[in-house]
Amino acid sequence: MTHIEKTSTFIKKRNTLLPVCLLMDIIGVFTYAIPGIGEAVDLIWAPISGAVYYYLFKGRIGIFGGSFAFLEELLPGTDVIPSFTITWLIKYVFLKNKTLKELE
């Protein structure tokens, strides 16, 4: 795979994941916004959030982050943490060169 192909794949994946990450964080905050019902919905949402996190980021980041996302949804008051978007920023903005190397 040439450098141009790697860069193109990186950009495509990066641009596809951002809206998904934002949506997942919005759903997580939305469940927090419904008093009383929100915490009950979190019991259903927490495993879904953890599984989606693992699916999106895979590897060590996916395992650690998926576990964190699961716990974040279960613990009261922590739903406001945008864990999906934070991970996206770390992986595709701050660790951009490392992520590009993973595509080799």
PLY file of the C-alpha trace (Angstrom):
ply
format ascii 1.0
element vertex 104
property float x
property float y
property float z
element edge 103
property int vertex1
property int vertex2
end_header
0.00 0.00 0.00
1.44 3.34 -1.03
1.62 6.36 1.24
-1.21 8.01 -0.70
-3.43 4.94 -0.31
-2.65 4.75 3.43
-3.44 8.43 3.86
-6.67 8.06 1.90
-7.74 5.07 4.03
-6.84 6.98 7.20
-8.90 10.02 6.15
-11.88 7.90 5.11
-11.89 5.97 8.39
-11.35 9.13 10.43
-14.19 10.98 8.72
-16.56 8.02 9.01
-15.91 7.47 12.71
-16.35 11.05 13.91
-20.14 11.28 13.35
-20.58 7.83 14.90
-18.57 8.86 17.96
-20.52 12.08 18.34
-23.81 10.19 18.04
-22.77 7.64 20.66
-21.82 10.41 23.09
-25.09 12.26 22.42
-27.09 9.11 23.15
-25.12 8.62 26.38
-25.86 12.18 27.53
-29.49 11.89 26.44
-30.06 8.96 28.79
-28.67 11.12 31.60
-31.10 13.93 30.75
-34.22 11.90 31.55
-34.67 12.01 35.34
-35.52 8.65 36.89
-35.90 6.80 33.60
-32.38 7.65 32.42
-30.62 5.49 35.00
-32.85 2.52 34.11
-32.13 3.01 30.40
-28.42 3.07 31.26
-28.67 -0.56 32.39
-29.55 -1.45 28.79
-27.33 1.18 27.15
-24.11 0.39 29.08
-23.35 -2.99 27.44
-24.34 -1.64 24.02
-22.01 1.33 24.49
-19.12 -0.91 25.57
-19.62 -3.30 22.64
-19.84 -0.49 20.07
-16.72 1.12 21.54
-14.80 -2.12 21.18
-16.08 -2.60 17.62
-15.06 0.92 16.57
-11.59 1.05 18.11
-10.54 -2.61 18.51
-7.32 -3.81 20.14
-6.12 -2.53 23.50
-7.86 0.80 23.05
-11.13 -0.98 22.33
-10.87 -3.29 25.33
-9.88 -0.58 27.79
-12.21 2.05 26.35
-15.12 -0.35 26.00
-14.78 -1.26 29.66
-14.57 2.43 30.57
-17.62 3.28 28.42
-19.57 0.45 30.07
-18.72 1.68 33.58
-19.26 5.30 32.62
-22.84 4.56 31.60
-23.54 2.62 34.81
-22.06 5.10 37.29
-24.35 8.01 38.12
-23.28 11.44 36.91
-20.56 10.24 34.53
-22.70 10.06 31.38
-21.59 13.57 30.41
-18.03 12.38 29.65
-17.70 12.21 25.83
-15.51 9.09 25.87
-16.05 8.16 22.21
-15.13 11.63 20.98
-12.14 11.88 23.31
-10.81 8.59 21.98
-11.39 9.72 18.40
-9.40 12.90 19.10
-6.56 10.95 20.68
-6.37 8.38 17.90
-6.94 10.56 14.84
-5.57 13.95 15.90
-2.95 13.51 18.63
-1.65 10.05 17.57
-2.17 10.56 13.84
1.28 9.28 12.82
0.96 6.14 14.93
-2.47 5.43 13.49
-1.09 5.84 9.96
1.69 3.33 10.76
-0.97 0.80 11.89
-2.32 0.83 8.35
0.94 -0.56 6.93
0 1
1 2
2 3
3 4
4 5
5 6
6 7
7 8
8 9
9 10
10 11
11 12
12 13
13 14
14 15
15 16
16 17
17 18
18 19
19 20
20 21
21 22
22 23
23 24
24 25
25 26
26 27
27 28
28 29
29 30
30 31
31 32
32 33
33 34
34 35
35 36
36 37
37 38
38 39
39 40
40 41
41 42
42 43
43 44
44 45
45 46
46 47
47 48
48 49
49 50
50 51
51 52
52 53
53 54
54 55
55 56
56 57
57 58
58 59
59 60
60 61
61 62
62 63
63 64
64 65
65 66
66 67
67 68
68 69
69 70
70 71
71 72
72 73
73 74
74 75
75 76
76 77
77 78
78 79
79 80
80 81
81 82
82 83
83 84
84 85
85 86
86 87
87 88
88 89
89 90
90 91
91 92
92 93
93 94
94 95
95 96
96 97
97 98
98 99
99 100
100 101
101 102
102 103
